[in-house]
Amino acid sequence: MRLPHSLRPLALLLLALLLGVPQLRAQDFDRALNLYQQQQYQEAAAHFGELPGERARLFAGKSWFALGRYLRAKAVLEAVDSAEADPDVYREARYTAGLAYLQLEDFAGALETWQTLAQASNAELASDAEQRYSELLGYLTVNQRREAFRRTTSPQVRFDLVRTALGRVPWSTARVLAQTYAASVPEGEEGDRIGRLLDTTADSLTYHTRTSGTPPLRAPEGMVFDIGVALPLFPSDDSAFGVSQGLYYGYLMAVDDYNRQNPRVRAVLRHRNTGTRASADSVDRIMTDFAWQVNAEAILGPLFSEAAAPMASYAESYGIPLLAPLANSDSLNFDNPYVFQSNPTYATHGQQMARFAHQQLGLDTLAVMAESGTSGENAAYAFREEFERMGGKVSYFFSENLEATGYEITEYTRYFTADSAVIDSLHFHPVEAVYAPFTGQASGTLMELLMIDLNAMNPGIPVLGSPEWGTSDLPESRVGNRPVYFTESFYTDAQRTQVQEFDQRFRERFERDPNRFARIGYDAATYLLRTLGRVQNPALLKEELSLGPALPGLANTIRFKGGHVNSHVYFMRLGSGGEAITMQGSGSGDASN
């Protein structure tokens, strides 16, 4: 694996290190250095930490940096004494400290460090520092520039922060930045600089003429994007072990692809064990660790809604986007701009089924039936709202505690009769289909009871349902020739070239076949990393996750359409033998398109 630019030992520096270590400690230093070169950074950090001298301290800091322990690296590198260290050792320590500042988003510290090193006598290090300085100036958002401008004490850094903002911000913003810089300089000083800035921003035409061709924002070379992974560790004999393992392996595959396609930067997964039950203390510990220790750009996970819900408030407090691949709670991200669900909620399933029923099936009058207190109830209400918004009519809406009546549903299904005499005599309203999003433990029982009643009263009426209908295991005699349509969050076409290639690469790496959760994890991580690749700066990630283009994945298509819940579902039909059949064109997932 190619090490990032920031971690490679300088050839001349290594020679100086080896020559300068006292003979008594030479073997210990060699052993630690060998661990470092073999990327065994944890062991290398421990060994270097036990050795005296500034050279050992430098490599201890570099080892901590490679581990993503940026605060520790910063502390160790800043402790390298300029009076005691060889000049090249000290400069390398400062250079690497600048990288730690960058990862910790101390942009003023990084800029000041590299601007100073750019004047160093070591030509190679000076060139590297100058490149870092220039790249960082082209990476910052306007808010990050403001923070760095306020924190730095260097007039040169302040000037360059404003200078390199020109062409990257609107003219009105650039004009204020130029005026702010002018106000920060004592009267009578730097007149030429101020004059150039004010002239360039004097009017919009001059500004756009002089700044045209400014390169877009780009991540500095060697930038490390730390992605938090919140997953529980299950025993290998636990039924949930394959879920958690599959997701993580899928994440790894997505990171491999991203790093291969983006050789200038790299993404790294930082896993934290959520435990099988997410307590308040464990959530606080994990999210605080992601924010304070890992400095995570985003978080993948956790596994299900129960763990995601308490993490959501921390994601917002710390400003870290959280992308949950499996959670489908309708209340998880309510008014939370930092939480994204790639698994559509039940309300989304209901909304999309309403569009499919009205636009694709041409239905105008329906009945809705659900069990109260279940996720299916959320789907039922969302269906009714969307169907009526589109001009359809819901003649009957039943959301009842069916368990309390022993699941005696004839009281409700009698309204779905096709007998015109009964309809006329009892003043029933004819319905063209029934939407029955049954969920929960009793869903299979309710499906079978509904089909029994409909077979007796209205053999041809279509039934629309939730994903549970796809695993209902209904007898063929119950389904017959009746059209039964339902939605699915995930679907994999094994014949797609993309799927076959992924499966092959997965087998080569992990020596096992991928399960559906590996594909789901791959899709979620790929969507996150592709979005990061577009924006380059994680500060822009939250908005782009919501607005970015759809990702046709291996297991699901992810498309947020300006919201925070995946809007895409698949439309399926139940075959006469109970098998799920993909509807033609169901990959669009949005009946309005």
N, C-alpha and C positions, 0 to 999 in steps of 0.2 A: 504494500500500500504506500502511496506517495504521501510523505508527511507534509503538513502545511508549511508554508514558507517560514512561519514564525517559530517552528520547532526545530528546524535543521541547525545542527551545530556548525558554526563557522569554522572552516578548515584551519585558518590561521590561529583562531582562538583555541581550538582543540590542541593544536601543537604547543601553544604556550602553556596551556593547562597541564598537559602531560609532563612538560619539562620542569614546571614550577612546583609540582607536588613533592613534598619531602619524601625521601626514599622509604621512610618508615611507613608512610600511609599510601604509597603508590599503588600497592596491590588492592587495597580497599577502594581507592578511587577508581582504579581500572574496573573492578567488579561492579561498582555502582554505574559507571559510564556504560558498561556493556549492557546492563539492565535497561538503561535509558535508550540505547540504540536499538534494543529489541522490543521497544515500546511496552516494557513492563514498568509502567510509570509509578504504580503504587509502591512496588518494592524499591525502585530507584529513589523515590522521594524519601523513603525511610532510611536508606543507606546514606544518601547525601546529608540528610539531617543529622547524622551521628558524626560526620566528619568536620573538622575545623577548617576555617579559611573562607575567603570570599568566593573562591572558585566553586567550592562545594555548595555554598549558599545559592549561587547563580543557578546551578543545575537542579538543586532542590526546587527552586522557584519555577524553573522550566518544566519540571516533572509535574508539579501541582497544576500548572497551567494546562498541560496536556490532559490531565484528569478532569478538567472543567471546574476545578476548585479555585476559582478566580480570586476570591478574597484572600485565601491562604497564599496563593502565588503572589499577589500584590504585596502582602505583608512581608513575605520572605525576600522578594526582590528589592523592595524599598529599604531593607535592612543591609543591603550590600554597601559597605563603607567605601566612599570614594577615596578616603585617605589611606586605607589599607589595601584596596584592590588594585590590580593591574589596570591601567586605563581602558584596555580593550574589554576586560571583564566587567568593569563598571558600566561602560557604554552598552554592552550587550544586556546587562541587567536592566538598564533604563529602557532600552528598546523593547524588551519583553514585558516590562511593567506597563509600557504604553499599550501593548496588546491586551493586557489584563484590564486596563482602564476602558478600552474600547468595549470589551465584553461586558463590563459592568456599567456601560453607558455613561461613564465619566468622560464625555467627549472633550471637555476643556482640558482635562489632565492629559489625554492622549495627544491632543494637538500641541500642547505646550511641550510635551516630552519630545515628540518627533521633530518639531520645529527647531528645538535646541540641538538635537542630534544631527540634523541636516547640515549643521555647520562644523561637524566633527572632522578630525584629521584622518580618521579611518575611512577611506574612500568608499569601500563597499558598504559599510554600515551607514554612512551618510547618504548614499544613494538610496538604500532601502528605506531609511527614515523619511527622505524627501518624497519617495513614492507613496509611503503610507500616509503622510501628511496630505498630499494632493488627493488621494483616493477618499480619505475621510471627509475632506471638504466637499467632495462631490456626492456624498452619501446622505448627508443630514437633511432632515425635514426642516421646515421653517421653525417649528416649535423647538426642535433640538438645537437649532442654531441660536435661538433666543436664550435657552438655558446655558449653552456654552459661552455665549457673549457675556452674560451676566457673571459667570463664574471665573472666567479667565482674567488674569492681570497683565497679559501680554498685548501691547498695542498691535503687534504684527498679526497675532491670531484674531483679534477683533476685526481688523481690517479685512483679513482674508475670509472670515466668516461672512461678511457683508458682500465682498467682491464676488465670491463664488455663488452667492445666492442669486445674483443677477442672471436673468434668463430662465431661472427655475421657479420663480415666483411671479405673480401678476405685477404689472407696472405699479399699481397703487401701493402694493406691499413693498416693492423694491424702493420706492420713493421714501417711505417711512424708515426703512432700514438705513438708507444713506443719511437721512437727517439724524437718526439716532447715533450713528457712528460719528458724525460731525459734532454732535453734542457731547460725546464722550472724550473728545480731544481738547486739551487746554488751548485757549485762544492763541492763535499765532503759530501753532505747530502743525506740521503735515498738511500744509495748504494745498500742495499739488494733488495729494491723494484725495482729499475731500473734494477738491474741484472736479476731479475726474468722475467721482461717484455722483456728485450732484448734476454734472452735465449729462451723464448717461441717463439719469432718471428724471430729467427736466420735463419731458413730455413723453407720451406713449409712443409716438412715431419714432423718436430718437432711440428710445429704450428698445423697442422691438428690432430696429435696424441694427443696432450695435450688439445685441445679445442673441441674434438669430444663430442657430447652429450650436447652441449650448448643449452638451451631451446630457442625456437623461440620468436620473439618479441610478447609482450602481453600487452594489456592495463591495467593500474593499477586498482585495485578494487575501485569502487566508482566513476570512471571517468564519467563525464557528456559530452555527445556529443550534442552540440547545433546545430540544423538544422534550417536554416532560411526558412521561408515560405513567398513568395511574391505573394499575391493574393488580388484582389480588393474586397471591401465589397459593394455588390449591395443591393438595397431595395428588400424586400421579394416578391414584385409584379413585379420585373424586370425579363425578360425572361432569363437573364444570371445568376440569383441568384442560380439556381440549379446546374449550371456548377461549380461555385466557391465553393459552399457548398459541392457538391459531391466530388470534388478533396480533400478538406480539411478533410472531414470525411474519405476518403480513406487513406490519410496520417496518420491520427490518428490510424486507424486499423493496418497499417504497423508498426507504432511505438509500439503499444501494443504487437504485435507479437515479435518484436525485443527485447523488454525489458523482456518479459516472457522467451525467449530463451537464453538471456544473463544476468543472474541475477547479475553478478559482476559489470556491467556497465549499463548505461541507456542513451537513446536518448530522447531529449526534443525538441518539436517544438516551434520556436519563430516566431510568425506571425507578418508581417508588411503589412499595407494596401497600395497597389500600386495606389488606385484610379481607376476610370473607364477609365481615359486617363492619360497615363504616360508622364508627362512633364519632361523637363531636370532637373528642381529643385527637383521634387519628386524622380526621379531615383537617383540623387546624395545623397539626404537625406537618402533614404532607404538603398542603398548599403554601404554608409559610416557608417550607424548605424549597419548594419550586421558585418562590418569589425572591427569597433572601440568599439562599445558597447556590441554587442552580442558575438563577436569573433566566428562567425559561422564557422563550419567545412565545410558546403556545403549549397547550396540554392536550394529549390524546387520551380519551377515556373519561371517566372510569367505565366499569363494565355495564352496569344497569342504572336505571333511574333512581333507585334507592340511594346509591352512593353519589350520583351526580347532583341530586338536589341540594345537599348541604355544601357541595363544592362550588355551586353556582355563585353564591354570594361572595365567596373569596375571590373567584375569578374576576368579578366586577370590581371588588375593592382593590385588588392588585393590578387590574388592567391587563390581565392575561387571557387571550382567547382560549376557550375550551371547546373542543370538538368531540362530542360523544358519538361513537359509532353504532351503539345498540340501544341506548336509552330512547324511549318513545313516549315519555310522560307528557301530557298536555299542559302541565303547569310548570315544567322544569325551567323554561327560559322566559316566562312571562315578564315582559318589560326589562329583560336583562340583555344588554347589547353585546355581551362577551361570550354568551353560550350558544353553541350551534349543534343541532341534532341532524346527523345524516340519515338516521332512521326516522321516517315520517311518523308523526303522531297519529293517534286514532282520529282526531279531528280532521287532520289532513286527508286521511283515507276517506272519511265521510264526504268531505268537500269535493275531492276528486271523483268519487263515485257518482255524486250528484251531477257533475258536469258530463261524465260519461253516459249516464242514463238519459240526460236531456239531449245532448248533442249527438252522441253516437247511436244510441238505441232509439231515439225519437220518442221517448216517453214523456207524457204530460201530467199524468195523475197517478200518484203512488200512495202506498201505506208504509209506515215505518214502525218497526217493533224492536224494542231492546229491553234488556234487564237493567233496572235502576241500580246505581252504585257501581257499575262496571265501566271499563274503558269503552265498551260498545255504546254506552249512553252518550259519551262525548262525540263519538262518530255519528250517532243518530241526530243529535242537535245540530252538528255542523252540516250534515246532509240536508236537513230540512231548511236551514237558513240559506244555503247555496242554491238549492233546487227552487225555492220560492223566489229568490233574487233573480233567477234566470227566467222566471215566468211560469214555472211549473206549479202544481198544486199537490199538497200533501193532505189527502182526504182524512186519513186516520194516523194519529201519532200516539203510540203506546210505549211508555217507559215506566215499567211497573216492577214491584218487588215480586218476581215470579216464584222465588223460593218459598215465600210465605203462603202461597196457594198450592204448594206441592207441584209446581210446574204444570198446573192445569191451564192451558193456554186457549182452549176452545172458546172461552168467553171473548177473546180478541180475534181469533182467526175466523170466526163466523162472519165477520164483516167482509171477508175477502172472497165470498162466494161468487160463482159465475152464474148462478140460477137467477134468471131475470125476474121470475115470479117472486122469489124471496126478496130480491132487491127492491122491486116495486112495492110490495106489500109492507115491508119494514122500513122503506125510505132509506135504504142503504145507498152509499155513493160508490159507483163502480170504480175499481182501481185496475191499473194496467200492470203493476208489479208490486212486489213487497221488498223493502230494504230491511234486512234482519242482521245487524252487526252483533251477533252473539259472541261474547268473550267470557273468559273465566272458566271455572271448573265444570260448570253445568252446560257449557256451550254445545258440546256434542249431543247431549240429551235434548236440548232445546231445538237444535237443527232437525233431529230425527222426528220429534213431535210436530214441528211445523210442517215437514214434508208429508207426514201421515195425514194431517188435517187438510193440506192443500190437495193431495191426491184424491181425497174424498170430495172436496168442495169446488176445486178449480184446478183441474189437472194441467192446464197449459200455462198458467200464470208464471212469468219469470220471477226468479228470486235473485236479489242482489245481496251480497254479504261482505264480511270482513275477512282478513287473512285466515282466520280459523276455519273457514269453509274449505280451504285447500288441504287441511289435515283432518277433515271430519270423519273419514272412513265410513261414509254412508253406504249402505247396501245398494246394489244396482237397482233393486226393485223400488227403492225410495226415490232415486233420481229419475229413472226412466228417460223420457225425451224432453223433460222440462229444462229450459234454459236456466242455468245457475251461473251467475257472474260474481266474481269477487276480486278484491285488490290484494296485491302483495308488495311488500317493501323490497324484497330481494329476489332476484332471479338470475340464474347463470345459464347462458347458452353454451353448452360444452363444445359446440361446433365452431365457435368463433376462434379465429386464429390467435387473437390476443389472449384468450383464455388458455388455449393449448400451449402457447409459448410460456405463459406464466407458470402453468403446472409443471412444465418440463424444467424450468429454471429452479422452481421450488424443490423438486425432487433432487436435483443435482446438489443443492445447497444443504438441505435438511434430511435427505435420505428417507423421505416419507411423502405420501400424497397430501396435498393441501386439503383441509376441510373448508366448509363454507365460510367459517369465521376468518380464516387466513385471507380469503378474497375480500371479505368485508373490511378487514383491517387494512389491507392494501389500498382499497378504494379511498377510505377515509384519510389515510396518511398521504396518499398521492394527491388528493384534492388540496390538503393543507400545504404540502410542499410545492405544488405547482403554483398555488396562489402566492406563496412566499417568493418563488422564482420570478413572478411578474412584478411584484411591488419592490423586491430587493431589500427594503427596509421594514423590519417587523412592526414598526410604529404605524404602518399603513395597512397592516394585515387584517384588522377587525373589519374595516369597511369593505375591503375587497373580497373577504370570505362571503359576505352577504350578496355582493353585486356581481361576482365573477361569473364567467361562462360555465355552462353545464359540463360535468365530467361523466362521459359514458363509461362506467367502470365494469369490473368483472362480475360483481354481484348486485350492484345497484347503480343507478344514475343519480348523481348528486347535483342538485340545482336549487339554490335558495331564493332566487328571484327577488332579492331585496329584503328578505326576511331572515329568520334564524332557524327555520325548520325546513328540511328537505321537502320540496313540493312534488317530487316525482314518485309515482307509484306505477306498478304494472297491473294491467287488467287481464284477468284469467277467466277461463270457463271450465266448469266441472263436467268432465266426460261422463257418459252413461255408466262407466265402471268405477266412477269415483276419482279418476285421475285428473290432474290439473293440466289444462291445455292453454298455452299462451295465445292471447288474442292477436290477430294480425295487426301490426302497427302499434302494439301496446307499449313498445319501448318509448313512445313519445311521452307517456305518463301524464300528459296534461290535455284533457279533452278540449280545452279552449284553443289549442294550437292546431 
